[in-house]
Amino acid sequence: MLFFLLFFGSLFVLFLLSHSLTRTLSLSLYHLTHSKKLTVQIVAFLFFPGTVLHELAHAIMAGVLGVRVGTMEFVPVIEGDRVKLGSVQIAQTDFFRRFLIGAAPFFIGTSILLSILFYASQNDLFNTLWIVILIGYVVFEIGNTMFSSKKDMEGAIELLITLLILLIIFYFLGVRVPAFDPNIVLENATVQDVLQKGTYFLLVPITIDIVIIAVLKFLKR
């Protein structure tokens, strides 16, 4: 349970830092270069792999749910004091599918991170330096681009209200969910090892983000 809490706690910290990183980095680059085009090109280069995965996650989930997908863009756009790294046009749909499509980058990104760490752990790949560096880079890219924006999360409030109403109805109808002990899964040695290494690797983007943000804000004084 400890490493489960640490892993998802680290994800939450990274969520807060990732938004601050792109905003601070973009504004600093713009003040330095005085060129919106050059700023966009640098940011696009730094986060391109993660941006592609983010937008593809939206598109793949939309396709699975039968929602039409339009144009995809992988070039960042500066909008005021924020930066939009990419976008994908999704047709109008119900709030449930809208939520799943919006949250897809987080679910898919987290799944990819855990899968990579699980595979590396099972095959003793952490003893190879270049693989450790590669995994660190992948974690940095995915970790800083897998979180959903406010627009992505349209439908979340409606979904939460619907689930709350259903839970209240089921409660008064006497419907109960079968008891399940999460420790059965969380105390598994392999699961603990993956979550432990996941927590350690999340320190890579967290540390890099903190250093970059701190340095840029210091230089801006």
N, C-alpha and C positions, 0 to 999 in steps of 0.2 A: 504493500500500500504506500510506503514511504516514497519509493522511486516513481510510482504512478503519480503521486501528488507533485513531486519535484519536476517530473517531465512536463506535465500539463501546466504547472506553475511557470516553468521556463518558457513554454509556448506563449503564455499570457504576457510575460515580460517582453518577449520578442515581438508580440503583436503591437504593444505600445511603442517600442523602439523603432520598428520598421516604418511606421507612418512618419515618425519624427525624422528618421534618417533621410528618406527620399525628399521630404520638404526642406530640411536644413541643407542637404547636399545641393539640391537644385538651386535654391536661393543663393547659396554661397558661390556656386559656379557662375550664376548669372551676374552677380555683383563683380566677380573677378573678370569675366570675359566680355560683359556687356553685350552678349550675343545670345538671344533665345535659341537660335538654330544650333549653335555649338553646344550649348547647355543640354539641349534635347539629345543631341548625338552622343555626348559623353554618358548621360544617364541611360540612354537606350543600350549602349555598349555594355555598361556595368551590369544591368539587370535583364538583358535580353533573354537568356535561357529560362530564367524564372518567369518572365513575362509571358513567353510562349506557352509554358506549362500552365500558367494561370488561366489564360484565355482558352486554351484547348480543353481544360477541365470544364469550363462553362459550356463549351460547345459539345463536348462528349456527353455530359449529363443531359443537356437539352435534347440531343439526338436520341438518347436512351429513353427519355420521357416523351418523345414524340412532339417536341416543340421545334418549330422552324428556326433555323439559324441564318443570320444575314452576314454582313461584312465583318471581318476580324481585322483589327489594327494592332500592331506590336510596337508602334512608335509612341513614346511618351508625349504628353501635351501638358504644358504649364497653364493652370487655370487659377489665376490670382496667387494665393500663397500655398497652393497645393499642386501636386503633380499626379496626373493620371498616366500610369505606365502603359496601359493598353486598353482595348475595349473589344467587345463582340456584341453584335446586334442580335437580340433574342425577341421573338414574337410574343405578343401579349398572351398570358396564360393565367391559370388559377394560382392563388397564393401559395398552395402547397408545393406545386412544381417550381414556382418562382423561387421559393426558399431553397429547395434542393439544388437548383441551378446556381443560385447565388453563393451557396455555401460549398459548392463542389471543389473549388481550389483548396480549401482547408482540409476537407475530408480526403481528397486524393493526395494532396501534398503530405499530410500526416501519414497516410498509408504507405506512400513511397518511401518516406524517411524511415519508418519502422521496418519496412521490407528490406531496405538496403542494410540497415543495422543488423537485422535478424540474419540475413544471408552472410554478412561479413563475420558475425559472431559465430555462426555455425561452421564456417570454413576457416576459422583462425586467420582472417585477413588483416586483423589489426596489428599483426607483427610486421607488415610490409609498409614502409614509410610512405611511398608514393601513393598507395591506396588510402592510407590515413589522410594524406593531404587532399586527395581527390574527394573523399567522403566529406571532409571539412568544407571544401568548396561547394559541393552539392547542397550540403546543409545550409550554407550561407545563402545560396541563390534561392532555394525553395523556401527557407525560413523567412526571408525578407519579402517574398512576393506571393505567398499562398493565402494571405489573409484577405477577407472580403471587405469591400468598401460599403459605405452606407447605402448606396444605390443597389449593390449586389444583394443586400439583406432585406430588400423590399419583400414583404410577405411574412417576415419573421414574427411581427406583432400579431397579425391575424392568426398565424399558426399557433402561437403560444396561447392566445385566447381560446381558440378552438379546443386545444388539448386540455386546457384547464376546465372548460365546460364539460368535456367528455369525462374527465376524471371525477368531477363532482357528480355527474349522472351515474357513472359506474359505482361510485361509493354508496349512493343512496339506493341503488338497485342491489347492493350486496355483492357486486362483482369484485373479486380480489385477484391480484396478480400472484402467481405461485412464487413462494420465497426462493431467493437465489443468493448464495453467498459469493460475492465477487472475489473473496480471498482465495477461492479454489483456483481461479485463473491467475490472480495477481501474485500468489505465492509460488507459482511455478518457476523453477530455476531459470529456464530459458527466457520467460517473460521478464523476470527481474533483471536478467543480464542485458536484454535489449533496452529496457527502460533506463537502466543505469547508464549504459553507453550513450543512449539517446540524450539523456540529461547532460552528460559530459560534452557531447558534440554540439548541443545547443548553446553551450557556453562560448563556442567559436563565434557565431554571428552576434550573440549578445555582447561579447567583449569588443568585437570589431565595431559594432554600431555605437557603443558607448564612447569608444576612443574617437571615432570620426566625428560624432556629434559634439563631444567636448572640445576637441581641437578646433573645429570650425566655429563654434560659438566663442571660444577664447580669441581666435584671430579676428572675429567680427567686432570685438570691443574697440 
